[in-house]
């Protein structure tokens, strides 16, 4: 299979749908080799626009969702970004393509997934991405404040610790809800409250 050609076709389809305005998001999707982040037996499906299982009951998000989230975060080079839910490391790599690998800090609940993601990111040239195993609800205070924070798993609400680690004016993005979820973007106000907007129904695994 010609993975590069398949990736190019996928990005062309994402652009045609018109839901992603940021060229940097599309460029990142065109650069990161998604097939390297999925189990070997699923590589033929790597450039289908669908979630795929990666172990521990977790999934790699559908490409269109990664692109939409990257677009909504309005990322710029040098932004410090907190990711909750490393999974296989794919979304972190896409983010790193925009802001720089040294600006991405990712927390994964499962030790095994964190270790494999760290090794994979290093092998693919994203070794400066920081990955740790831990409770994502607590964020990663060592590197706060962040310009952006996002969850790759659904939560009943934005975790308060994560909110507090985002600088005033910064964005948070997460699937909010239980069985029914909505993708919510929020800008943190100076007083710590959130100015929210909704971006449609989604379906993610739940935050652990």
Secondary structure, DSSP 8 states (H G I E B T S, - for coil): --HHHHHHHHHHHHHHHT----HHHHHHHHHS-GGGGS-GGGGGGTTSSS-EEEETTEEE--HHHHHHHHHHTT--TT--EEEE--TTSHHHHHHHHHH-GGGEEEEES-HHHHHHHHHHHHHTT-TTSEEEES-GGG--GGG--EEEEEESSBBSS--HHHHHTEEEEEEEEEEEESSSEEEEEEEE-TTS-EEEEEEEEE---B--
